[in-house]
């Protein structure tokens, strides 16, 4: 009988030990998942801060830029960003030409290049065909391919 009790106690201790290890492993796994979620959230916040800062710098004239925006690493990154955005706009324009689509200067909707009026807002597309664009927010004239209005700073696409 003593042998059975001893074996039972050993099995009980082993079972408790395994159960504790399983609980610890589960807790560590949950914590690691929470850490990963926090790291992703922090990266998202950094990304949001960076995007906000870039939008702020784009809306400023060179004289109005914050001093840190003119430092070499940031100025270089901002220049790269402007270059990439221009490349993106050029590629989007090429796609529109191939697809025979144009952007309405009033509402920004895609319209057939053969049409005379926007199918979304009814605005005349003749000015856009002639290369005259205006800001949908304030109405000021824009250069073709402009991403932001130089008068009010609003995005035009």
C-alpha positions as a Markdown table, in Angstrom:
| # | Residue | x | y | z |
|---|---|---|---|---|
| 1 | Unk | 0.0 | 0.0 | 0.0 |
| 2 | Unk | 2.8 | 2.4 | 0.8 |
| 3 | Unk | 4.2 | 1.9 | -2.6 |
| 4 | Unk | 0.9 | 2.9 | -4.2 |
| 5 | Unk | 0.7 | 6.0 | -2.1 |
| 6 | Unk | 4.2 | 7.0 | -3.0 |
| 7 | Unk | 3.6 | 6.5 | -6.7 |
| 8 | Unk | 0.4 | 8.5 | -6.4 |
| 9 | Unk | 2.1 | 11.4 | -4.6 |
| 10 | Unk | 4.9 | 11.4 | -7.3 |
| 11 | Unk | 2.3 | 11.4 | -10.0 |
| 12 | Unk | 0.4 | 14.2 | -8.3 |
| 13 | Unk | 3.5 | 16.3 | -7.9 |
| 14 | Unk | 4.5 | 15.7 | -11.5 |
| 15 | Unk | 1.0 | 16.6 | -12.7 |
| 16 | Unk | 1.0 | 19.8 | -10.6 |
| 17 | Unk | 4.4 | 20.7 | -11.9 |
| 18 | Unk | 3.3 | 20.2 | -15.5 |
| 19 | Unk | 0.1 | 22.1 | -14.9 |
| 20 | Unk | 2.1 | 25.0 | -13.5 |
| 21 | Unk | 4.5 | 25.0 | -16.5 |
| 22 | Unk | 1.5 | 25.0 | -18.8 |
| 23 | Unk | 0.0 | 28.0 | -17.0 |
| 24 | Unk | 3.3 | 29.8 | -17.1 |
| 25 | Unk | 3.7 | 29.1 | -20.8 |
| 26 | Unk | 0.2 | 30.3 | -21.5 |
| 27 | Unk | 0.8 | 33.5 | -19.5 |
| 28 | Unk | 4.1 | 34.2 | -21.3 |
| 29 | Unk | 2.5 | 33.6 | -24.7 |
| 30 | Unk | -0.3 | 36.1 | -23.8 |
| 31 | Unk | 2.2 | 38.6 | -22.6 |
| 32 | Unk | 4.4 | 38.2 | -25.7 |
| 33 | Unk | 1.2 | 38.8 | -27.9 |
| 34 | Unk | 0.4 | 41.9 | -25.8 |
| 35 | Unk | 4.0 | 43.2 | -26.3 |
| 36 | Unk | 3.8 | 42.6 | -30.0 |
| 37 | Unk | 0.5 | 44.5 | -30.2 |
| 38 | Unk | 2.0 | 47.4 | -28.2 |
| 39 | Unk | 5.1 | 47.5 | -30.5 |
| 40 | Unk | 2.7 | 47.6 | -33.5 |
| 41 | Unk | 0.7 | 50.4 | -31.9 |
| 42 | Unk | 3.9 | 52.4 | -31.2 |
| 43 | Unk | 5.1 | 52.0 | -34.8 |
| 44 | Unk | 1.7 | 53.2 | -35.9 |
| 45 | Unk | 2.0 | 56.3 | -33.7 |
| 46 | Unk | 5.5 | 56.9 | -35.1 |
| 47 | Unk | 4.1 | 56.6 | -38.6 |
| 48 | Unk | 1.3 | 59.0 | -37.8 |
| 49 | Unk | 3.7 | 61.5 | -36.3 |
| 50 | Unk | 5.9 | 61.3 | -39.4 |
| 51 | Unk | 3.0 | 61.7 | -41.8 |
| 52 | Unk | 1.7 | 64.7 | -39.9 |
| 53 | Unk | 5.2 | 66.3 | -39.8 |
| 54 | Unk | 5.6 | 65.7 | -43.6 |
| 55 | Unk | 2.2 | 67.3 | -44.3 |
| 56 | Unk | 3.1 | 70.2 | -42.1 |
| 57 | Unk | 6.4 | 70.7 | -44.0 |
| 58 | Unk | 4.7 | 70.4 | -47.4 |
| 59 | Unk | 2.3 | 73.1 | -46.5 |
| 60 | Unk | 5.1 | 75.5 | -45.5 |
| 61 | Unk | 7.2 | 77.7 | -47.7 |
| 62 | Unk | 10.9 | 77.1 | -47.3 |
| 63 | Unk | 11.2 | 80.2 | -45.0 |
| 64 | Unk | 8.4 | 78.8 | -42.7 |
| 65 | Unk | 10.0 | 75.4 | -42.3 |
| 66 | Unk | 10.8 | 74.4 | -38.7 |
| 67 | Unk | 14.6 | 74.5 | -38.1 |
| 68 | Unk | 14.8 | 70.7 | -37.7 |
| 69 | Unk | 13.3 | 70.3 | -41.2 |
| 70 | Unk | 16.3 | 72.0 | -42.7 |
| 71 | Unk | 18.8 | 69.7 | -41.0 |
| 72 | Unk | 20.6 | 67.4 | -43.4 |
| 73 | Unk | 18.9 | 64.0 | -42.6 |
| 74 | Unk | 15.4 | 65.3 | -42.5 |
| 75 | Unk | 15.8 | 67.7 | -45.5 |
| 76 | Unk | 17.2 | 64.8 | -47.5 |
| 77 | Unk | 14.3 | 62.6 | -46.5 |
| 78 | Unk | 11.8 | 65.3 | -47.4 |
| 79 | Unk | 13.5 | 65.8 | -50.8 |
| 80 | Unk | 13.2 | 62.1 | -51.4 |
| 81 | Unk | 9.6 | 62.2 | -50.4 |
| 82 | Unk | 8.8 | 65.0 | -52.8 |
| 83 | Unk | 10.7 | 63.2 | -55.6 |
| 84 | Unk | 8.8 | 60.0 | -55.0 |
| 85 | Unk | 5.4 | 61.8 | -54.8 |
| 86 | Unk | 6.2 | 63.5 | -58.2 |
| 87 | Unk | 7.1 | 60.1 | -59.7 |
| 88 | Unk | 3.8 | 58.7 | -58.3 |
| 89 | Unk | 1.8 | 61.6 | -59.8 |
| 90 | Unk | 3.6 | 61.1 | -63.2 |
| 91 | Unk | 2.8 | 57.4 | -63.2 |
| 92 | Unk | -0.8 | 58.0 | -62.3 |
| 93 | Unk | -1.1 | 60.6 | -65.1 |
| 94 | Unk | 0.4 | 58.0 | -67.5 |
| 95 | Unk | -2.2 | 55.5 | -66.4 |
| 96 | Unk | -5.0 | 58.1 | -66.9 |
| 97 | Unk | -3.6 | 58.8 | -70.5 |
| 98 | Unk | -3.5 | 55.1 | -71.3 |
| 99 | Unk | -7.0 | 54.5 | -70.0 |
| 100 | Unk | -8.3 | 57.8 | -71.5 |
| 101 | Unk | -9.4 | 59.1 | -68.2 |
| 102 | Unk | -9.1 | 62.5 | -66.7 |
| 103 | Unk | -9.7 | 64.0 | -63.2 |
| 104 | Unk | -12.4 | 66.5 | -62.7 |
| 105 | Unk | -10.8 | 69.8 | -61.6 |
| 106 | Unk | -13.9 | 70.5 | -59.4 |
| 107 | Unk | -14.6 | 67.3 | -57.5 |
| 108 | Unk | -11.6 | 65.0 | -58.3 |
| 109 | Unk | -13.7 | 62.2 | -59.8 |
| 110 | Unk | -12.4 | 60.1 | -62.7 |
| 111 | Unk | -14.1 | 61.0 | -66.0 |
| 112 | Unk | -13.8 | 59.9 | -69.6 |
| 113 | Unk | -11.3 | 62.0 | -71.5 |
| 114 | Unk | -13.8 | 62.1 | -74.4 |
| 115 | Unk | -16.6 | 63.7 | -72.3 |
| 116 | Unk | -17.2 | 67.4 | -71.9 |
| 117 | Unk | -18.7 | 67.3 | -68.4 |
| 118 | Unk | -18.0 | 65.5 | -65.2 |
| 119 | Unk | -20.3 | 62.5 | -64.6 |
| 120 | Unk | -20.1 | 63.1 | -60.9 |
| 121 | Unk | -20.7 | 66.9 | -60.4 |
| 122 | Unk | -21.5 | 68.1 | -64.0 |
| 123 | Unk | -18.6 | 70.6 | -64.1 |
| 124 | Unk | -17.1 | 71.4 | -67.5 |
| 125 | Unk | -14.0 | 69.4 | -68.4 |
| 126 | Unk | -13.0 | 71.9 | -71.1 |
| 127 | Unk | -10.7 | 73.8 | -68.8 |
| 128 | Unk | -9.0 | 70.6 | -67.6 |
| 129 | Unk | -8.5 | 69.5 | -71.2 |
| 130 | Unk | -6.9 | 72.9 | -71.9 |
| 131 | Unk | -4.6 | 72.4 | -68.8 |
| 132 | Unk | -6.3 | 74.9 | -66.6 |
| 133 | Unk | -7.0 | 73.4 | -63.1 |
| 134 | Unk | -8.6 | 75.0 | -60.1 |
| 135 | Unk | -8.7 | 74.0 | -56.4 |
| 136 | Unk | -12.0 | 72.4 | -55.4 |
| 137 | Unk | -11.9 | 74.1 | -52.0 |
| 138 | Unk | -11.0 | 77.7 | -52.8 |
| 139 | Unk | -11.2 | 77.9 | -56.6 |
| 140 | Unk | -7.7 | 79.3 | -57.2 |
| 141 | Unk | -5.9 | 78.2 | -60.4 |
| 142 | Unk | -3.5 | 75.3 | -60.0 |
| 143 | Unk | -0.6 | 73.9 | -62.1 |
| 144 | Unk | -1.4 | 70.5 | -63.8 |
| 145 | Unk | -0.4 | 67.6 | -61.5 |
| 146 | Unk | -0.4 | 69.7 | -58.3 |
| 147 | Unk | -1.2 | 67.6 | -55.2 |
| 148 | Unk | -1.9 | 70.6 | -53.0 |
| 149 | Unk | -3.4 | 74.1 | -53.5 |
| 150 | Unk | -0.7 | 76.8 | -53.0 |
| 151 | Unk | -3.4 | 79.2 | -51.7 |
| 152 | Unk | -5.3 | 77.2 | -49.1 |
| 153 | Unk | -3.0 | 74.2 | -48.7 |
| 154 | Unk | -5.8 | 71.7 | -49.2 |
| 155 | Unk | -5.0 | 68.5 | -51.1 |
| 156 | Unk | -6.6 | 68.5 | -54.5 |
| 157 | Unk | -6.5 | 64.7 | -55.1 |
